[in-house]
């Protein structure tokens, strides 16, 4: 089941009396008054700043600042970043293999991706990246950090890392490699008991999950399932819903709530012929974020699975990717998500 959120606009055509029209004009003047200040600052910078600056560079910086002031997850994506964002959920890219976020103002490792250079170098969930190539990450934007850490396969990047609980940072040099987007691993542990590991939620995760479950069914009859979501940084909302749906036959999976009261949207499980109904354990840790928390929360609230591990990352917001006309885009927080019990 594929779910897509459409963003649209509603055009209201209203006939106003002349007096109402004057009131509207005054209201519009007030609305755009702050833009006069922006235009004035832009004009002063272009005329008097110590060096020439392209207007597009100034506008890009202003847009970035506007979005990054909102929350750690909203950001502006230039054309290159917008393309990279699509690659990271559908293809493969060159880098070290970590999911990062800004947490409490610090560049933080959400989780390393298994079998990648960062994972093999010992990076862990909760690590703080203090420097990239000797340059402080204080006040760095998330997308700028991604751009600096990614690079051509075979090239080195040195990160200054503070492990959680340590007092002294260490420098770790990692050789970049191609990071494949394989999101599901599985095996039979012993007769009747299977292990399924989800490393992220990309465009093929649900498809890969069903392929793995079909393969496991060919080897054994399920008596118990371990679903491992440790160090899974999350990903696409629709994939978290369809993954949870594979283990639930009915009931609410998650609901999201935007700024308007009537923007609440429920995602409901549907009964399917291949639903897994055997007892389950779900493994989580501090690197389980976003879509992982949606799946774990739904299975726990429906008493469908026992959760084992440690508290998860705690990201409770939904970002919508909005393309712009020039090929750039916005990643904008548009809703909060809640488990079936309202957590």
N, C-alpha and C positions, 0 to 999 in steps of 0.2 A: 504494500500500500504506500503510494508516494503522495506526500502532502506538500503543497506549495503555498506559501503566503504571498498574496498579491498585494502590492501597494498601489493605491490609486488615488484619484482626487475627485471630489464631488463638486460639481459646478452648480451653484445656486443662483438662479436668475430672479431678481426681485425688482419690481417697479416701485420707485420711491417718489414721493412728492418732492417738490422743489426745496422745501425747508429741510426735509430729511436728507436730501442730497447735500445741502450745505453742511449739515452735521457730519455726514460721512466724509466729506472733503477735509473737515477739520480733524477728524479722527485719523485719517490717512496721513495728514501732515504730522501729527504727533507720533504716529508709528514710524515714520521715516526720518524723524528729527535726529536720532542717533547716527544715521548714515551720513549726515552732514559732517559730524565730527570725524568719522572715519575718512571721508573724502578729504577733509582739511589736513589730517595727519599724513595721508598718502601724498598729498600735494607738497607738503613741507619736506618729507623724506626725499621725494624725487628732485626737489629743487636744491636742498641744502645739505643732504647727507654727504659724508666725506668721500664717497666713491659712487660711481654710477651703479644703480641697481635696476634690473629689469622689473617692469611692473608685474609680470606674471609671478616672479619670485616673491614680491611683496604680498601679492594676493594669496599665493599658496601658503605663505607663512601665517597670514592673518586667519585663513580658514583652519589651518592646523591648530593654531592657538585656541580658536573658538571651540573646536570639538574636543580637544584634549583637556580643556577646562571643565567639561561636563562630567566626565568620569574616566577611569583608567581604560575602558574598553571601547570608547568612541574615538574614531580617528579619521583623518583624511588620507585617501590612497591616491597617489599620483598614478599615471598610466602604468609605469613599471611595477609599482606595488600592487595595483589592481590585478594585473596579469599574474603576478606571483601568488596572490591570494587564491586565484582559481587553480593554479598549479598545485598548491599545497593541499587542496581538497580533492583533486582528481587525478594527478599524475605523479611525477617525481621531480625532485629538485636537488641541487648541490648545497650542502651545508654540513652542520655537525650533528643534527638530529635532536634538537630540544624544543620543547614548547615553553615559551616565556610569557610573563605578564608583569604589569606594574602592580605591586602589592605594598601598601603602606609607603608609597613613594619610592620603592626600591625595585630595581630590575631583578626579578625572581624567576627561578626555574620552576615551572609547574611540574614538568616531568621530562625525563629523557626518553626518547623513542628506543625501544629494544633493538639490540644488534646494530647500533649506529656508533659512530666515533665518540659522541658525547657519553653514551651509555658505557662503552668500553673504557672510557677515560675516568669513570667513577663519578660523574656528575649525578646529583640526587635531587629529588623533589625538595623544595625549600631552600636550595642553595641561592645565595645572593651573588649576582655578578657585579662586582665593584668596578671593574675596568675591562675594556675591550681594546687590545693592543696598547695597553698602558694609558689609555685615555679614560678618565672617570665617566661613569654612567649616570652620575647625578644629573637630574633634570633631562635625561635622554628620553625621547619619545619611543614608544613601543616599535613603531615601524622603522625608525632609524636604527634601533638595536638589531632588528631582524636583518636589515640591509647590511649592517656591518659584520654580522656573524656569518651570514651566507656568503658564498664565493665559489670560485671554480674548484672543481674536483682536484684533489692533490695539493691544494694550497693550504698553508698553516694559518691558524688564528690562535692568539694567546689570550686567555681569559683569566682575570684575577677573581678567584672564587672564595667566598666565605661559607663554609659548610655550616648548616644549622647546629647551634650549640658550641661551635668552635670560637676561640678568641682571636686567632691569627689567620689571615687569608693566605691562600696559596695560588701560585700561577700554574695554569694548566695549558699546555700547547696541544692543540687538536688538529689533525689533518682532515680537512673537509673531504667528503665523499658524496656519491649519489645516494640520496635517501629515498628508498622505494616506499610507496604508500601501500603497504600490505597491512590490513587492519585486523585480520582474524587468524589465530593459530589454535590448533586443537589436537587432542590425543585421547586415547583410551587409557585410563590409569590402571584399572583392573576390571574384571568382568562386571559390566553393568554400571560402572562409574566413569564419567567422562569429564574432561577438563577443556574449557573453551576460554581463550584469552582474546580480549578485544583491546587493541593498542590505540585506537582512535575511532572517530565516527566520520568517515568521508563518504563520498557518493556511492561507493560500492560495498559499504560495510554490511548492510542487511543482506544483500545478495551473497556476499562471501560467508556470512553466518549460516544461511540456509544451505549453502553448498557443504559447509563443514558438518552441519548437523546431519545432512543426508549421508555423508561419508561415514560418520560415526554410527548411524543407525545400521549401516551395512556390516558393521563389525561387532555390535553388541546391542542388547535391549536395555534401554536406559532404566536404571534404578536410582540414579542420583547424578546431578549436574553441578559442577563448580564453574561459576562464571567469574573470571578474573578481570576486574576493572582497575587494578592498581596501576598507577602512573599513566592512566589514560586521560589526556587533557581535554577530551570532549571533541566537539565539532558541530555537525549539522543537526539542527533540531528535528527535522523529519526522520533522520536516521535513528535518533534516540527513541522516537516514538515507535517506529517499526521494529526496532530490536526488542523493546519491552513487550510489544504486541506478540512477539514470537513465544513469550512465556506466560501471557495472560489471555484468557478467553473472553473476558468482559471487564467492564468498569473503567473508571477514569485513570488515564496514565499520567497526565500533567495538564495544568491549565496555565495560560499566560494572560497577564493583565497589563494593558497599556495605560496611557495617561487618562483616557476617557472611561467613564463607568461602563459604557456599553461596548468596550473593546475587548472584554473577556472572551477567551476562546478555549474551549475544552477539546482535548484529544482523547478519544475513547478507543479502548481495545475491542477488536472484533474476533469472533471465533473463526478459526481456520483449521483445516484438516490436519495440518502438520504442527499444531501448537504443542509445545513441550509441557507436559504436566507432571513430570517426576519431581521429587524433592530437590531443592536447590540451596546452595550456599553462594553468596556473592562476596568477593574479596575487594576491599577498597583501602585506600590510604590517602595521605595528604596530597598526592599527585592526581587523585581522581577528581575531575572537575567537570562542570558544565553538563554536557550530554551524559557523562558517566553518572553524575548525581541524579539526573532525571530517571535513568533506568533503575539505579539502586533504590531511590526513594519510592518509585512506583511499586517495585517488587516487595519492598519492606512494608509499605502501607497496606498492601493487599494481603499481607502475611503469606506471601508466595515464596519468600526466600528469607534465610537468616543472613544478616550482614556480619562479616568478620573483618577485623583490621583496626584502623584508626580513623579519626575524623577526616572527612574529605576537605577539598580545597575551599569550598564555600562561595562559588560563583553563581549567583542567582538571577542573572540577567540575560536577556535575549538581544542579540545584535542583528540588524537587518542590513544587508549590503545593497546600497543604492547606486546604480551606475549614473554617471553624469555624461552630458553630451560630448565632452572632449575626450572621453576614454578613461577619465579618472573616476573616482567613486568615493562614497562615504561608507564607513562602518559605524552605524548609529544605534545606540541602545534605544530600543523602541518598546520594550516590555520587560516585566519581571516574570519569572516562572515559579510555580508552586507545585509541590507534590500533592497527591490526592487528599491528604489530611490537612493541607493548607500550610505546610512548612515551607 
